[in-house]
Amino acid sequence: EMEARKTLPVQTNEIPGWPEGPAVGAESAILMDAQTGAILYAKDIDARQYPASVTKIMTCLLAIENSDLDEMVTFSHEAVFSIERGSSNIGMDEGESITMNQALHGILILSANEVANAVGEHVAGDAQSFVNMMNAKAEEIGCENTHFMNAHGLHNEEHYTSARDLALIAREFFSHDVLANIS
């Protein structure tokens, strides 16, 4: 399948005088200059894709914008036990607490799903309110093909983004030195 996807059209190859981009095995791909937002490579960048754990980029972006690193994040029953058994976690238990700084490290380095849940609850009060914040932030930064359903990225048919939208989210994410340094 990956070899077949290499034959899909690369839109930036159609720009006269623009260097030809590589054949990549992804269904869609983008290379965006983080400073200017200029698109240097585009392959089906507006197609809806399931973001999986890169969802956590938005989770951490909202956390850094709406909390302090020394705040304590406490794990609810829902945060710990609503994730799929065997999915990425750091073994937190209901009632335990860690700092937001530790939580960001757990999310970005270990892809901890229960930590993403707890951060969402901490920032917004409950999971659904955090998802609403995620979708509002996506719209605010210009995302047009993004809809979040959770803070961790475990599969949901209604949870999607596009390469272009993910690049826009990543530009915001990397504008925060703390997040750039952790990741």
Disulfide bonds with the S-S distance in Angstrom:
none
